[in-house]
Amino acid sequence: MAAHIGQPTRSRRFIKVYLTTWAMLAVGALSYLAMLAFPPHAAVPAPQTDLDPAKTGTSASKALAEVKSMRGSLSEIRKDVSQLQDAVGERVATEKVTQSRLTALEERVAGIDPPQPPPAPGAKQPDKTTYKAPEPHTTADILAKAQLPPPAPLETGSITSKTEIIFGEAVVKPVSQADFAVQLGAGSSLQALRQSWDQLVERHKGSLAALKPRVVAPRAEGGTYRLLAGPVPTKADADRICTELNVGSKACFATAYAGAPL
């Protein structure tokens, strides 16, 4: 019985020793890996605290130069401001002097009476002490003073005519419609328009042979001259000519017949 009881106790102790040994080995392996990953004697770069004296001197000289340039700019600005203030003061003083002179002239003009014409020889001098109001000159006052009878009223039907006036038949005349033309181009000079017209006549003799070239001057200086050809009775005829030329709606279109001969 004792042999059977002691056997499981030994096996338990062996398992504990086995597990403890493997645990110690695992801890040692982890420590070794930690030492490899984080070496204790890794060099840490020291911060650079020393400054280069050459660079420091260059920066200081640049800063001094900038300060000097700023002082020069400030002095120039002050001079400009003082000059502007002097100019404004002179302008104000001049305006005051001019205003005072104008005021004095206005007072002198207001104090001068207009000269009166000399009286005619033998004429009676008017009495300045008494003033007589002018008499009214209305139509009623004149009739009252003259004691004229009032005008007789007009009677209707007093004018008679024995002759009968006969008017002829009304003749209605149609209003003449304005002629049309086709605009064939535009240019900066009359010479350019003449060359364009000659080229168009050579290419399209059948459509342009019966038309006369005209030019419309620009409305403002430096504008373009317009080249027209006409006259054409209706707008439909002008559109038909542009269709025959086959140059596009922008290069040929119907317009009013105007301008001077080219």
C-alpha positions, 0 to 999 in steps of 0.5 A: 500500500505504501508503494502505491501511495508514494508513486503519484507523489513523486510523479507530481514533484517531477512535473513541478520541477519540469515545469519550473525548469522550462519556465526559467529557460523561457524567462532567460530566453526572453531576457536575452531577446530583450537585450538584443532588441534594446542594447544598453550601450546605444549611443544617444546623439547629444544635442548640438549646443554650440553655434557657429560664430561665422554664421552668427556674425553673418546673421547679425550683420544682415539684421543690422543692415535691414535695421539701417535700411528701415531707418532710411525708409522711415526718414524719407517717409517723414520728409515726404510727409513734411513736404506734403504738409507744407504744400497743403498749408500753402494751398490753404493760405492761397485759398484764404487770400483769394477768398478774401479778395473775392469778398472785397470785390463783391462788396465794392461791386455791390456798393457801386450804383449804375450810372444814369443817363444825363437828362435832355436839355430843357427837360424837367427833372423828376421829383425824387421825393414823390413817387407815382405808381404806374397806371394800369394798361389792361384792355378793360381799363383802356375801354373804360377810359375811352368809353367805347361801346363793346363789340357786337357779338358774331352771329353764326350763319352770317357767311353764305356761299352760293357756289358748291365746292366739288372734290375729285376722287381720292387717289391712293399712292403706295408708299415706295419701299426702300431697296435692299442690298447684300453686305459682302464684307468689311475692311479697314480701308477702301483699297481693301474693299475694292480688291475684295469686290474685284475678286468677288465679281470674277468668281460670281459674275452671274450673281453680281454683274447687275449690282453696283458696289457701295461702301458705308463709312465707319461711325467712329474713327478707326472703325471698319468700312462695309462693302454693299452691293445693290440695289435689290428689290426685296429681301428675298432677292438679297437672300437668294443672291447670298445663297448663290454665292455660298459664302456663309450667313456671316459673310453675306446677308441682306441689309438696307441699301445705303452708303456711297459708290465705291 
